[in-house]
């Protein structure tokens, strides 16, 4: 596929991050294979996660094709960009076609990015995840790379104002050890394992994060178990 849109978008994003002096930290980038198909399974705390998840693949020189709801592809601004970057639209009422498209991309050697929680987590923890990531990886015979992003919620997340011009914000992107799902494996057990790995990465990103809330009114971006005011996650 011709890459006429993706490289300029990456260049623009990196330029903006330099202008805003965002403190981007990528750890474990070598765990993403430099060639061949792979699934990236990332937690979801912000509307911007796909940008930073994609940047987490840059050390391996890979472009990530994200699965995203088809409404984004119909938007007059985001639609042409999403199509130009060859991302994968998902119709939640008829998801089989997008699943098969993702498997085909994986077999062709692409990296496919998914947010298995399927929505932004208001608790800023890894909530229940869907099994699609491990199922498509098993079907395509490719690894799943767990990933965690942290800090992006401070720029733009559900229920809070956008602060896209906020400067000097640390952003952490951590990649974990690959899983190798096989067709004979139980997808539900593998999904639990994947969630555990994603949670461990997120815990590490939170523990190593170099900033704390500036005061009581700024505690909204921390999960409740770390003393923040984000809502507690639902019981499993």
C-alpha positions in Angstrom: 0.0 0.0 0.0 1.2 3.5 -0.9 2.0 5.5 2.3 1.2 9.0 1.2 -0.7 10.1 4.4 0.8 8.2 7.3 4.4 9.6 7.3 3.4 13.2 7.1 0.9 12.7 10.0 3.7 11.1 12.1 6.0 14.0 11.3 3.3 16.5 12.2 2.6 14.7 15.5 6.3 14.6 16.5 6.7 18.3 15.6 3.7 19.2 17.8 5.1 17.1 20.7 8.4 19.0 20.4 6.6 22.3 20.4 4.6 21.3 23.5 7.7 19.7 25.0 5.8 16.5 25.9 8.0 14.1 27.8 7.5 11.0 25.7 9.0 7.8 27.1 8.8 4.5 25.2 10.0 1.4 26.9 10.1 -2.1 25.4 9.9 -1.0 21.8 12.3 -3.8 20.8 9.6 -6.3 21.7 7.6 -5.4 18.6 8.9 -7.5 15.6 10.5 -5.5 12.9 8.8 -7.5 10.2 5.8 -9.8 10.0 2.3 -9.5 11.4 1.6 -8.6 15.0 -1.3 -7.4 17.2 -0.8 -4.6 19.6 -3.3 -4.7 22.5 -3.3 -1.4 24.4 -5.3 0.0 27.3 -7.5 3.0 26.7 -7.6 6.2 28.8 -7.7 9.0 26.2 -9.0 10.0 22.8 -5.4 10.4 21.8 -4.2 6.9 22.7 -4.0 5.7 19.1 -1.4 8.5 18.4 0.9 7.5 21.2 0.3 3.8 20.7 1.4 4.3 17.1 4.5 6.2 18.2 5.3 3.2 20.5 5.8 1.2 17.3 8.3 3.7 15.8 11.4 2.2 17.4 10.7 -1.0 15.4 10.0 1.1 12.2 6.4 -0.2 12.0 3.1 1.5 11.0 0.1 0.4 13.0 -3.3 -0.1 11.4 -5.9 0.6 14.1 -9.3 -0.8 14.4 -11.7 2.1 15.0 -15.4 2.6 15.0 -16.7 3.5 11.5 -18.2 6.8 12.6 -14.6 8.1 12.8 -14.2 7.2 9.1 -17.3 9.2 8.2 -16.1 12.4 9.8 -15.2 15.1 7.3 -11.8 15.7 8.9 -10.8 12.4 10.5 -12.3 10.3 7.7 -9.9 11.1 4.9 -7.0 10.7 7.3 -8.1 7.4 8.7 -8.7 6.0 5.2 -5.4 7.5 4.0 -3.5 5.7 6.8 -5.3 2.4 5.9 -6.9 1.9 9.3 -9.7 -0.6 9.7 -13.3 0.6 10.2 -15.4 -1.4 12.7 -19.2 -1.7 12.5 -20.2 -2.9 15.9 -23.5 -4.2 14.5 -21.7 -6.4 12.0 -18.1 -6.8 13.2 -17.2 -10.0 11.3 -16.1 -8.1 8.1 -13.7 -5.9 10.1 -12.4 -8.9 12.0 -11.7 -10.8 8.7 -10.0 -7.7 7.3 -7.7 -7.5 10.4 -6.8 -11.1 10.0 -6.0 -10.6 6.3 -3.8 -7.6 7.2 -2.0 -9.7 9.8 -1.3 -12.5 7.4 0.0 -9.9 5.0 2.6 -8.9 7.6 0.9 -5.8 8.9 0.7 -4.6 12.6 -2.9 -4.2 13.8 -3.7 -2.1 16.8 -6.7 -2.8 19.0 -8.1 -1.3 22.3 -9.6 -4.5 23.7 -11.6 -2.6 26.4 -13.5 -1.2 23.4 -14.0 2.1 25.1 -12.1 4.6 27.3 -11.8 3.4 30.8 -13.1 6.0 33.2 -11.4 4.3 36.1 -8.0 4.6 34.4 -7.4 0.9 35.1 -7.6 -2.0 32.6 -11.3 -3.0 32.8 -12.8 -6.1 31.2 -11.4 -6.8 27.7 -12.7 -8.6 24.7 -11.2 -11.7 23.2 -10.8 -10.5 19.6 -7.1 -9.6 20.0 -6.1 -13.1 20.9 -8.5 -14.8 18.5 -7.3 -12.9 15.5 -3.7 -13.4 16.5 -4.3 -17.2 16.8 -6.0 -17.3 13.4 -3.3 -15.4 11.7 -0.4 -17.1 13.6 1.1 -13.9 14.9 2.1 -12.6 18.3 0.1 -10.2 20.6 2.1 -7.4 22.1 0.6 -6.0 25.3 0.9 -2.2 25.6 0.1 0.4 28.2 -0.1 4.2 27.7 -0.3 6.6 30.6 -0.5 10.4 30.9 -2.6 10.9 27.7 -5.7 11.3 29.9 -4.3 14.6 31.1 -4.6 16.0 27.6 -8.1 14.7 26.5 -10.3 12.1 28.0 -14.0 11.4 28.4 -15.8 13.7 30.8 -13.0 16.3 31.0 -12.1 19.4 28.9 -9.6 19.1 26.2 -6.2 20.6 27.1 -4.4 19.8 23.8 -2.0 22.8 24.3 -0.9 21.7 27.8 2.9 21.7 27.9 5.6 19.5 29.5 3.2 16.6 30.1 5.0 13.2 30.6 3.6 10.5 28.4 4.6 6.8 29.0 4.3 4.0 26.5 5.3 0.5 27.6 5.4 -2.6 25.5 5.4 -6.1 27.2 6.6 -9.5 26.3 4.7 -11.1 23.3 2.0 -13.8 23.7 1.9 -16.5 21.0 -1.8 -17.6 20.8 -2.4 -20.9 19.1 -5.7 -22.1 17.5 -6.1 -24.8 20.1 -5.7 -22.5 23.0 -8.7 -21.3 25.1 -9.3 -17.7 24.0 -10.9 -16.8 27.3 -7.9 -18.0 29.3 -5.6 -16.2 27.0 -7.7 -13.0 27.3 -7.4 -13.1 31.1 -3.6 -13.5 30.7 -3.5 -10.6 28.3 -5.5 -8.4 30.7 -3.1 -9.3 33.5 -0.1 -8.4 31.4 -1.7 -5.1 30.3 -2.5 -4.3 33.9 1.0 -5.0 35.1 2.4 -2.7 32.4 -0.1 0.0 33.4 0.8 -0.4 37.1 4.5 0.1 36.2 3.8 3.1 34.1 1.8 4.6 36.9 4.4 3.8 39.6 7.3 5.2 37.5 5.3 8.3 36.4 7.4 11.4 37.2 4.6 13.7 38.3 1.8 13.8 40.9 -1.4 15.9 41.0 -0.7 19.5 41.8 -3.5 19.7 44.4 -6.9 18.2 45.4 -8.6 19.4 42.2 -6.0 17.8 40.1 -6.5 14.3 41.4 -9.1 13.4 38.8 -6.4 11.9 36.5 -5.3 9.2 39.0 -7.2 6.0 39.6 -9.0 5.5 43.0 -6.5 2.9 44.3 -3.7 5.4 43.9 -5.6 8.1 45.8 -7.2 9.7 42.8 -10.8 10.7 42.3 -11.5 8.7 39.1 -14.4 6.3 39.6 -13.7 2.9 40.9 -13.8 0.1 38.2 -16.9 -2.1 38.1 -16.7 -5.5 39.8 -15.6 -8.3 37.4 
